[in-house]
Amino acid sequence: MARVYPFRAWRYNPEKVGDLAAVLTQPYDKITPAMQEQYYARSPYNFVRVILGKTFPEDTEMQNVYTRAREELRRWMREGVLVADRAPAIYVYFQTYRVPPDGPVRVRKGFLALGQLEDFGRGSIFPHERTLRGPKEDRLRLLRATRAHLEPIFMLYDDPAFEIQAILEQCASGPPEVHVVDEYGVEHRLWALSAPEAIEAVQRMMAPRQLVIADGHHRYETALTYRDERRAEVGWVDEGAPYERMLMAFFNLRDEGITILPTHRLIVGMDAFDAERFRDFVARHFDVTSVPLEDLSAEALAHIRTRLAEEGQRRMTFGLMVVGDSVFRLLALRETEETERMLEGMTPLERTLDAAVLHRVLIECGLRLGEEAVQSERHIVYVREFEEGARAVREGRAQVGFFLNPTRVEQVYAMALSGRLLPQKSTDFYPKLLSGLVLYPFEEREFAFEHPMGSPDRVGTP
């Protein structure tokens, strides 16, 4: 069963930080070096200093990016920059956004709460894609240092009757406690839902649901590792211990506000890349439509994107650019004995997934890049922006560009429940959850300095 819990979130104190837009950030794994510099410049209390601080040549085991994150977090708590809600709550969270680059306006409706950690295969939580070693080690060191879950992970549940959403919408009928617009124009609104009967209703309705991790696999696996470390330290399992839970955001997969963007693949640095051999492979196994692409004007790229989307509605279709070519190829896999052999071992569901078929046929068989190369990202670069990928190939910074249509959310959910994993970066849920809205410091004995503020709803340091 899915177990969700209210909690006393720590939140930024507007009286101390002023404009919340100056201190909140995108998730750590979406922050580029340029964004990091911008965040640092916005405010001495910007959340980047905790989730993705700067490293320095003189750093040591005793003084480094992780210890500085811990010190900043504790100082902000002592000084009342961060304050804790008095009553446990779940947090209704709505995001209003325009689908990039020029799509419709949508509202994604969900809530933030604690979720019980469960080992994969033993409960109601399922991953949908593979993880990489490096990010997990980084997040584990941060978790050990701060003893806090700083950013929520993104969870999907299935509620065909929209029973849970009805409770959220009722709470959201009044003015939000937090209303902020991020640098991408996404509007974020937050309400604290602390009424016991409403919380109990949400818990009861969530209990039979199965949860799929949409975004945050590395942090979830890190939380499991840390939980196991603490279990070993104390010598027993106490499922009610604070470290047995983590901060999660929950969204109904049927919500019309759910958007998945495609993540395109660039192939770089292959010494043995033979463009002519690869073109021959493509011609043997795909129906190919070549679209002239003399320039990379906005109009030309918009036309290509539209063609790719239209073809994808009729038949699984990939976009392809090869360095040195002035055409954009639309590829549709032929059903032959040879392609059937290439797809051997893939389930019927996997064969409906663009990213899975692309990796098996074009990357593994066509380019002969094995699983180890994919895992290490030695020759693969992932890009969200269509234009960025096209320019990289045209300018010779990439040898091949693969362009995909987005995965559908129902495919992600069904794939996860089947026990199969998608290739890395198969999904890009948009928009991202804003970091710094709510925090879950779970080592309560370290926060004994909290005091009541003037507000009846919040506590902190006066």
Protein Blocks (a to p, Z undefined) as FASTA:
>chain_A
ZZddddddddddfklnopaklmgccdfklccfklmmmmmmmpmkbfklmmoccddfkbcf
klcfklmmmmmmmmmmmnomaccdfbdcdddddddddddfklccddddddddddddddeh
iambdcfbdcdfklmmmmmmmmmmnopafbdcddddddfkommmmmmmmmmmpccfbdcd
dfkopacdddddfbfklmmmmmmmmmmpccddfbhplmmmmmmmmmmmmmmmnopacfkb
mklpccdddddfklmkbccdddddddehilklcfklmmmmmmmmpccdddddfbacfklm
mmmmmmmmmmmmmoccdddddehiacdcdddddddfklmmmmgoiafklmmpmklmmmmm
mmmmmnopafklmmnommbccdfblklmmmmmmnopafbdcddddddfklmmmmmmnopa
cdehkbccdddddehjbccdfblklmmmbccdfblkbgcdZZ
